[in-house]
């Protein structure tokens, strides 16, 4: 069995004239990331990999979650290819996870996150909001063979 946990980065700022890649979190984004990650401990397995887009807003979100889950920040794997908005590309990246890991947390971007959740989960989500968390369980022993999974937990900031 494989468990995938997807987190859309927290709310980011459009205020400064920065490249998209360099946009930081807003104070609301920081608050929401702390709120959601603090509610997660009972929904996260003891052992997992944590991958993140290297974009500033995703990095900051991943670090907040890691701190609140007592995950070593130096063990976060920042993958350039996760800076994508394409669901198909996200699928390829997730399917590249080594099979000796059963649990993976990915921090990324929309539309990729919402499209992935709706393709592989069994609960339709109109839009995974910023700081949104979705856990999908797959009855397979290989990441390469992911197909229809079961959405086992959804946590959105407005519902906490």
Backbone as JSON, one array per atom type, in Angstrom:
{
  "sequence": "XXXXXXXXXXXXXXXXXXXXXXXXXXXXXXXXXXXXXXXXXXXXXXXXXXXXXXXXXXXXXXXXXXXXXXXXXXXXXXXXXXXXXXXXXXXXXXXXXXXXXXXXXXXXXXXXXXXXXXXXXXXXXXXXXXXXXXXXXXXXXXXXXXXXXXXXXXXXXXXX",
  "N": [[0.84, -1.18, 0.0], [0.48, 2.24, -0.78], [0.8, 5.57, 0.39], [-0.08, 8.81, -0.35], [0.41, 12.16, 0.28], [-0.71, 15.27, -0.46], [0.07, 18.7, -0.57], [-0.98, 21.9, -1.13], [0.88, 24.83, -1.65], [0.99, 27.48, 0.81], [-0.9, 30.59, 1.08], [0.31, 33.1, -1.01], [2.17, 36.14, -1.66], [1.38, 38.79, -3.89], [2.25, 41.3, -3.92], [4.84, 42.53, -4.16], [7.08, 43.35, -6.88], [8.04, 40.68, -8.05], [9.56, 37.73, -9.52], [7.45, 34.94, -10.35], [8.38, 32.57, -9.17], [9.72, 33.5, -6.93], [7.93, 34.51, -5.07], [6.91, 35.23, -1.76], [5.32, 33.89, 1.27], [2.22, 35.2, 2.55], [1.13, 36.84, 5.61], [-1.27, 35.65, 6.33], [-1.02, 33.26, 4.91], [1.14, 32.08, 6.27], [-0.01, 31.75, 8.79], [-2.18, 29.97, 8.15], [-0.75, 27.75, 7.2], [0.57, 26.92, 9.52], [-1.69, 26.3, 11.06], [-3.0, 24.17, 9.64], [-0.9, 22.25, 9.49], [-0.46, 21.76, 12.18], [-2.67, 20.33, 12.8], [-2.29, 17.89, 11.72], [-0.83, 15.69, 12.79], [-2.01, 13.22, 13.64], [-2.75, 12.12, 11.24], [-0.64, 11.54, 9.7], [1.77, 9.19, 8.68], [4.37, 7.48, 10.56], [6.83, 7.23, 9.23], [8.12, 8.77, 6.36], [8.73, 10.27, 3.13], [9.55, 13.62, 2.24], [8.85, 15.83, -0.19], [9.39, 18.83, -2.06], [8.45, 21.6, -4.13], [10.89, 23.94, -5.27], [10.16, 26.59, -5.29], [9.78, 29.72, -3.66], [7.4, 30.13, -2.06], [6.4, 27.52, -1.78], [8.57, 26.26, -0.58], [8.73, 27.69, 1.87], [6.28, 26.92, 2.97], [6.62, 24.11, 3.17], [8.71, 24.02, 5.05], [7.48, 25.1, 7.34], [5.51, 23.1, 7.8], [7.23, 20.89, 8.19], [8.6, 21.66, 10.53], [6.46, 21.7, 12.39], [5.74, 19.05, 12.32], [7.88, 17.78, 13.33], [9.89, 17.0, 11.53], [13.04, 16.62, 10.07], [14.4, 19.5, 8.71], [16.55, 19.58, 6.98], [16.25, 17.22, 5.62], [14.29, 17.56, 3.75], [13.46, 17.15, 0.4], [14.09, 19.15, -2.16], [12.79, 19.5, -5.21], [13.42, 20.45, -8.44], [11.75, 19.85, -10.6], [9.23, 19.8, -9.48], [8.26, 22.31, -9.53], [5.81, 22.92, -11.06], [2.75, 23.27, -12.88], [1.26, 21.49, -14.08], [-0.75, 18.72, -14.13], [-0.24, 16.18, -15.28], [2.55, 16.14, -15.44], [3.16, 16.3, -12.71], [2.16, 13.84, -11.92], [3.98, 12.1, -13.23], [6.32, 12.69, -11.79], [5.66, 11.91, -9.16], [5.25, 9.19, -9.6], [7.85, 8.42, -9.9], [8.9, 7.95, -7.46], [10.9, 6.07, -5.22], [10.19, 2.62, -4.65], [10.74, 1.52, -2.18], [9.85, 3.25, -0.3], [6.88, 3.9, 1.34], [5.28, 6.04, 1.94], [4.62, 9.35, 1.03], [4.99, 12.83, 1.06], [4.06, 15.66, -0.71], [4.76, 18.95, -1.65], [3.35, 21.41, -3.54], [1.96, 23.01, -6.45], [-1.04, 24.57, -7.75], [-2.59, 24.26, -10.85], [-1.89, 21.65, -10.88], [-2.0, 20.11, -8.47], [-4.8, 19.99, -7.77], [-5.81, 18.8, -10.12], [-4.48, 16.3, -10.05], [-5.5, 15.2, -7.65], [-8.19, 14.91, -8.36], [-8.03, 13.14, -10.47], [-6.92, 10.8, -9.37], [-7.98, 10.4, -6.8], [-10.99, 9.48, -4.93], [-12.87, 11.3, -4.28], [-14.38, 14.16, -5.46], [-12.84, 17.28, -5.77], [-13.35, 20.6, -6.01], [-11.48, 22.68, -5.97], [-8.31, 22.59, -4.65], [-7.48, 24.41, -1.95], [-5.12, 27.04, -1.02], [-2.71, 25.97, 1.32], [-4.11, 23.64, 1.58], [-4.65, 20.18, 2.3], [-4.48, 16.89, 1.12], [-4.98, 13.47, 1.4], [-4.27, 10.46, -0.16], [-4.81, 7.03, -0.55], [-3.36, 4.17, -1.96], [-3.87, 0.96, -3.29], [-1.42, -0.65, -3.92], [1.91, -1.86, -4.5], [3.77, -0.45, -5.8], [4.89, 2.68, -6.84], [4.93, 3.35, -9.51], [2.72, 2.08, -10.52], [0.43, 3.46, -9.84], [-3.03, 3.94, -9.64], [-6.55, 4.24, -9.55], [-7.21, 5.6, -6.47], [-8.0, 5.9, -2.94], [-9.44, 8.59, -1.39], [-8.52, 9.55, 1.68], [-8.28, 11.49, 3.61], [-9.04, 14.9, 3.97], [-8.04, 18.14, 4.51], [-8.78, 21.41, 4.87], [-7.98, 24.86, 5.3], [-10.2, 26.58, 5.93], [-11.96, 24.89, 7.15], [-11.07, 24.28, 9.62]],
  "CA": [[0.0, 0.0, 0.0], [1.19, 3.52, -0.85], [0.03, 6.72, 0.83], [0.4, 10.07, -0.89], [-0.18, 13.35, 0.89], [-0.44, 16.44, -1.28], [-0.19, 19.97, 0.08], [-0.78, 23.08, -1.97], [1.59, 25.86, -0.89], [0.15, 28.45, 1.5], [-1.19, 31.84, 0.35], [1.52, 33.88, -1.29], [1.99, 37.57, -1.92], [1.55, 39.34, -5.23], [2.48, 42.72, -3.69], [6.13, 43.0, -4.67], [7.36, 42.98, -8.28], [8.98, 39.55, -8.06], [9.24, 36.6, -10.39], [6.52, 34.01, -9.73], [9.16, 31.62, -8.39], [10.27, 34.14, -5.74], [6.9, 35.1, -4.22], [6.88, 34.7, -0.4], [4.01, 33.73, 1.88], [1.61, 36.31, 3.28], [0.93, 36.48, 7.02], [-2.39, 34.69, 6.34], [-0.45, 31.99, 4.46], [1.94, 31.53, 7.37], [-0.99, 31.32, 9.81], [-2.9, 28.79, 7.66], [0.19, 26.61, 7.14], [0.73, 26.45, 10.91], [-2.96, 25.74, 11.52], [-3.21, 22.87, 9.0], [0.15, 21.31, 9.87], [-0.64, 21.41, 13.59], [-3.81, 19.42, 12.87], [-1.97, 16.72, 10.9], [-0.02, 14.62, 13.38], [-2.72, 11.93, 13.69], [-3.05, 11.68, 9.88], [0.64, 11.34, 9.01], [2.49, 8.0, 9.15], [5.62, 7.77, 11.28], [7.95, 7.3, 8.29], [7.72, 9.27, 5.05], [9.59, 11.2, 2.4], [8.93, 14.92, 2.05], [9.36, 16.5, -1.39], [8.79, 20.14, -2.27], [8.88, 22.52, -5.17], [11.84, 24.89, -4.7], [9.62, 27.96, -5.31], [9.85, 30.28, -2.3], [6.16, 29.91, -1.31], [6.31, 26.09, -1.47], [9.65, 26.01, 0.37], [8.33, 28.21, 3.17], [5.19, 26.06, 3.46], [7.21, 22.82, 3.55], [9.49, 24.21, 6.27], [6.51, 25.23, 8.44], [4.96, 21.77, 8.07], [8.3, 20.05, 8.73], [8.83, 22.06, 11.92], [5.33, 21.29, 13.22], [5.68, 17.58, 12.33], [9.19, 17.33, 13.82], [10.62, 16.39, 10.42], [14.28, 17.39, 9.88], [14.34, 20.38, 7.53], [17.63, 19.21, 6.05], [15.84, 16.03, 4.86], [13.33, 17.9, 2.69], [14.05, 17.03, -0.94], [13.57, 20.19, -3.04], [12.92, 18.98, -6.57], [13.15, 21.48, -9.45], [10.64, 19.45, -11.46], [7.94, 20.02, -8.8], [7.76, 23.65, -9.87], [4.97, 22.66, -12.23], [1.32, 23.5, -12.71], [0.71, 20.48, -14.97], [-1.1, 17.49, -13.41], [0.43, 15.03, -15.89], [3.95, 16.2, -15.03], [3.17, 15.94, -11.3], [1.96, 12.38, -11.89], [5.25, 11.46, -13.6], [7.27, 12.89, -10.7], [5.23, 11.05, -8.05], [5.48, 7.8, -9.99], [9.29, 8.15, -9.86], [9.3, 7.71, -6.07], [11.39, 4.69, -5.01], [9.19, 1.74, -4.05], [11.03, 1.15, -0.79], [9.12, 4.22, 0.53], [5.43, 3.72, 1.2], [4.57, 7.27, 2.27], [5.24, 10.51, 0.4], [4.31, 14.12, 1.17], [4.52, 16.54, -1.78], [4.32, 20.34, -1.6], [3.4, 21.91, -4.91], [1.19, 24.14, -6.99], [-2.23, 24.31, -8.55], [-3.63, 23.31, -11.12], [-1.37, 20.28, -10.82], [-2.49, 19.4, -7.27], [-6.24, 19.7, -7.91], [-5.99, 17.82, -11.21], [-4.03, 14.99, -9.58], [-6.47, 14.74, -6.65], [-9.43, 14.5, -9.03], [-7.76, 11.99, -11.34], [-6.56, 9.59, -8.61], [-8.79, 10.24, -5.6], [-12.38, 9.08, -5.18], [-13.74, 12.41, -3.89], [-14.12, 15.32, -6.31], [-12.51, 18.53, -5.08], [-13.43, 21.67, -7.0], [-10.21, 23.39, -5.96], [-7.55, 22.45, -3.42], [-7.08, 25.78, -1.61], [-3.79, 27.21, -0.45], [-2.53, 25.22, 2.57], [-4.96, 22.45, 1.57], [-4.0, 18.87, 2.46], [-5.29, 15.76, 0.67], [-4.28, 12.19, 1.53], [-4.84, 9.41, -1.02], [-4.22, 5.72, -0.32], [-3.38, 3.33, -3.16], [-3.66, -0.47, -3.04], [-0.37, -1.11, -4.81], [3.23, -1.86, -3.89], [4.67, 0.27, -6.68], [4.46, 4.02, -7.22], [4.74, 3.38, -10.96], [1.42, 1.48, -10.85], [-0.69, 4.2, -9.24], [-4.29, 4.11, -10.37], [-7.61, 4.73, -8.67], [-6.93, 5.53, -5.04], [-9.08, 6.28, -2.04], [-9.16, 9.81, -0.66], [-8.76, 9.15, 3.06], [-8.34, 12.66, 4.48], [-8.97, 16.21, 3.33], [-8.04, 19.21, 5.51], [-8.66, 22.74, 4.28], [-7.93, 25.84, 6.39], [-11.5, 27.15, 6.32], [-12.72, 23.89, 7.88], [-10.46, 24.07, 10.95]],
  "C": [[0.89, 1.24, 0.0], [0.25, 4.63, -0.38], [0.7, 7.99, 0.33], [-0.34, 11.21, -0.21], [0.26, 14.55, 0.07], [-0.81, 17.7, -0.51], [0.05, 21.08, -0.94], [-0.11, 24.14, -1.1], [0.59, 26.84, -0.27], [0.01, 29.73, 0.66], [0.07, 32.68, 0.22], [1.16, 35.3, -1.7], [2.22, 37.91, -3.39], [1.97, 40.81, -5.14], [3.77, 43.25, -4.32], [6.33, 42.57, -6.12], [8.44, 41.91, -8.37], [8.6, 38.56, -9.15], [8.28, 35.68, -9.63], [7.25, 33.08, -8.78], [9.56, 32.18, -7.02], [9.22, 34.72, -4.79], [6.86, 34.44, -2.84], [5.44, 34.51, 0.1], [3.53, 35.04, 2.5], [1.49, 35.89, 4.75], [-0.23, 35.5, 7.15], [-1.88, 33.31, 5.91], [0.35, 31.3, 5.55], [1.01, 30.98, 8.45], [-1.68, 30.02, 9.39], [-2.0, 27.56, 7.61], [0.42, 26.05, 8.54], [-0.54, 25.74, 11.38], [-3.18, 24.33, 10.95], [-2.16, 21.86, 9.47], [0.04, 20.9, 11.33], [-1.77, 20.4, 13.78], [-3.51, 18.05, 12.24], [-1.37, 15.52, 11.62], [-0.71, 13.26, 13.41], [-3.03, 11.37, 12.3], [-1.79, 11.38, 9.07], [1.29, 10.07, 9.56], [3.8, 8.4, 9.82], [6.82, 7.96, 10.35], [7.44, 7.78, 6.93], [8.84, 10.09, 4.43], [8.83, 12.52, 2.28], [9.62, 15.6, 0.87], [8.66, 17.84, -1.54], [9.32, 20.8, -3.53], [9.87, 23.48, -4.52], [11.35, 26.35, -4.74], [9.53, 28.45, -3.87], [8.59, 29.98, -1.48], [5.98, 28.45, -0.91], [7.37, 25.71, -0.43], [9.26, 26.47, 1.77], [7.22, 27.37, 3.79], [5.75, 24.73, 3.95], [7.99, 22.93, 4.86], [8.56, 24.35, 7.48], [5.94, 23.87, 8.81], [6.02, 20.88, 8.72], [8.54, 20.38, 10.2], [7.71, 21.54, 12.82], [5.17, 19.77, 13.29], [6.97, 16.95, 12.86], [9.96, 16.53, 12.77], [11.88, 17.23, 10.19], [14.25, 18.2, 8.58], [15.39, 20.01, 6.51], [17.29, 17.96, 5.23], [14.77, 16.31, 3.82], [14.06, 17.83, 1.36], [13.37, 18.06, -1.85], [13.86, 19.78, -4.48], [12.49, 20.04, -7.58], [11.91, 21.14, -10.27], [9.27, 19.6, -10.8], [7.44, 21.45, -8.95], [7.01, 23.52, -11.19], [3.52, 22.91, -11.87], [0.53, 22.46, -13.51], [0.49, 19.16, -14.2], [-0.39, 16.26, -13.96], [1.91, 14.98, -15.47], [4.09, 15.82, -13.55], [3.03, 14.42, -11.13], [3.27, 11.65, -12.2], [6.27, 11.54, -12.46], [6.93, 11.96, -9.53], [5.5, 9.59, -8.36], [6.96, 7.43, -10.01], [9.78, 7.87, -8.44], [9.79, 6.27, -5.93], [10.37, 3.86, -4.24], [9.5, 1.33, -2.62], [10.45, 2.18, 0.2], [7.64, 4.07, 0.28], [4.64, 5.01, 1.39], [5.34, 8.48, 1.75], [4.36, 11.74, 0.62], [4.92, 15.02, 0.1], [3.91, 17.92, -1.6], [4.46, 20.92, -3.0], [2.36, 22.98, -5.19], [-0.09, 23.65, -7.68], [-1.95, 24.74, -9.98], [-3.18, 21.87, -10.96], [-1.96, 19.5, -9.64], [-3.95, 19.02, -7.43], [-6.48, 18.67, -9.0], [-5.58, 16.42, -10.78], [-5.05, 14.4, -8.61], [-7.74, 14.21, -7.33], [-9.22, 13.32, -9.98], [-7.6, 10.72, -10.51], [-7.39, 9.37, -7.36], [-10.22, 9.85, -5.94], [-13.38, 10.13, -4.68], [-13.38, 13.6, -4.76], [-13.89, 16.55, -5.44], [-12.48, 19.62, -6.15], [-12.09, 22.41, -7.12], [-9.52, 23.13, -4.62], [-7.05, 23.85, -3.08], [-5.64, 25.84, -1.12], [-3.79, 26.63, 0.96], [-3.41, 23.98, 2.65], [-4.14, 21.17, 1.57], [-4.96, 17.79, 1.99], [-4.43, 14.51, 0.74], [-5.02, 11.15, 0.69], [-4.07, 8.12, -0.76], [-4.41, 4.86, -1.57], [-3.09, 1.89, -2.77], [-2.68, -1.01, -4.08], [0.94, -1.11, -4.03], [4.24, -1.08, -4.71], [4.09, 1.64, -7.04], [4.18, 4.1, -8.72], [3.36, 2.89, -11.37], [0.24, 2.22, -10.23], [-1.87, 4.24, -10.19], [-5.31, 4.55, -9.35], [-7.26, 4.51, -7.21], [-8.16, 5.93, -4.24], [-8.65, 7.53, -1.29], [-9.53, 9.55, 0.8], [-8.76, 10.33, 4.04], [-8.2, 13.93, 3.65], [-9.02, 17.23, 4.48], [-7.8, 20.52, 4.77], [-8.73, 23.77, 5.4], [-9.29, 26.34, 6.85], [-12.34, 26.16, 7.14], [-12.16, 23.61, 9.27], [-10.99, 25.14, 11.89]]
}
